[in-house]
């Protein structure tokens, strides 16, 4: 029997250079993660981080198979009510169907856009699609082989992917 949804583990890590009306956010920033109109979760408020908040909130959500985008809305609670700092739409293809297995922990950063569409800070997240219980886990295989990177001091392993950057050409390069 095929599952109609997957479990998504998204950790809202931090924000950078958050502003409202071109003024730095002072405090009380939080993030609303939406997968569908009625499938939303909210992080805790960061009361001290100002324009560079740190949440480190892990949210576990059901993600239907047909989901194409996840929306992150960064907001700030003020005396006059909630104000929107900015939005980011994450294409699901950024962490599913690429070069790494979908169950790998992936660290991603996105530019936020304010309600007018202007650039307004950055949000940093980590994302992992949890496998169904009956499937063989690549993390479990990596842990058994002694490979991978321990996450949060637990016996849960993840694979970090990235693009290598070289400062020069290798000595056996064809580009001499």
N, C-alpha and C positions, 0 to 999 in steps of 0.2 A: 504494500500500500504506500503510495507516494505522499509525502508531506506537502501541505499547501503553504507552509511558512517555515522560516528558519529562525533560530534564536540569534539575535545580534547583541554583542557586548560592546558598548561604546563608552569610552572613558573620556569625559570632558576634562582636559588637563588644565589649560590656562588660556588667557587672552593677552593681547599686546596692543598698547596704544589705543584703548577704547575712548571714544569721545561722543558727547551729545552736544549738538549745536556748536561744534568746533571747540568745546571746552572739555578737558579731561574728566572722565568719570571719577567721582570721589570715593564712592563705596556702594555696597549693596547690589553688585552685578550678579546675574544668574543667567542660566541658559535653559531654553525650552527646546527639547529634541522632539521632532514630529516625523513619524513615518507615514501616517495617514491622518486625516483630519481628526479622528477620534482615538488615535494611538500616540499619546504625548506623555513625556516625562520631563520633570524639572530638576535641575541641580539645586544644591543648597546655595544660599547667598554668600558671597565673599564680602565681608564687612570691612576688610582692612586693605585689600590689594589695590584699590583705586583703579587707575587706568590699565594696570597690569595684574588682573586678578588671577588667582590660582584656585581651582575647584578640586581637581583630582577625584571627581565623582564618577563611579562606574554605574552605568544604567544598563539593565538587561531588558530587551524588548523583543516582541515577536515581529518579524519582518516577513510579510507575504511575499511569495515567490515573484509576483509581478511588479514589485516595488522598483521604481527607477531612480528615485531621489529620496534623500533624507534631508530635512530642513533643520538648521540650527538657528534659533532666534536668540540673540544676546539682548538682555533687557536689564534695566536698572530701576530699582524701587526708590522713589523720591517722595518727598512730602506731598507733592501734587499728584501722586499716583505712579504707575509704571510707565517708563519711557523706553522706546525701542532704540537700542544702540546700533544694531545691524543684523543682517541675515547672511547665511551661507547655505547654498544648496549643494549637497554632496552627491554626485552621481554614484550609484551603487557599483558601476563598472570600475570605479577607482579602487575598490577593494575586493571585487569578485570578477573572475574571468581574466585576470591579468597574468603576469609571469610567476606569481607566487601562489601557493595553495590558498584557498579562501579562508582556511582556519588559522592562518598565520596572523600573529599580532602585527598590525601595521600602524605606523605613526604618520599622521597627515596634518597639514596646516592649510588653512583656507583664509582668503581675504574676505572680510566682512563688507557688506554694502549697506549703507543706511537707507531709510525709506525713500530717499530721493535718488538712490542709485549710486551715490558717491562712495569712494573707498573710505572705510572707517574702522581700521584695526585688523587684527588677525586672531583666529581661534585655532588652538592646537588640540588635536584629539588622537586617541588610539582606537582602532576598530578591530574586532575579530568576530567572525561568524562561527558560532558553536556548532559542532557536528552533532548529528543525532546519536543517541547512546549506542545504537547497534553498529555504527560505522567504526572502522579502525582509525584511530587518531594519529595524525602525523606528529603531534606534540608528544604523545605517549611513545611512539617509535623513536623520536629524537631523544627523549629522556632515557629510554632503555639503552640507547647506543651511547649515552653520555654526551650527546650533542645538544645544541641549543643554548638559550640564555634563560636562567631562572628569573621568574617574574615575581616581584614583591616578596622575595624570600620564601616563596612556596615551592612545592615540588611540581609546579606547573611551568612547562617550558614553552618558549615562543621562538620564532625565527625572525630575525631582523633583516630586512632587505634594503638595498640601497644601490646607488650608482657609484662605482669607484671613480675617484678623481686622482689623476696622476699629476705630479708637478713637472714632469719632463718625460721624454721618450725613453723607453727601455734601451739598454745598451745594444741589444741585437735588433734594433728597429730598422725598418726599411726607409725611414724618413731622415737619414743623415745627410 
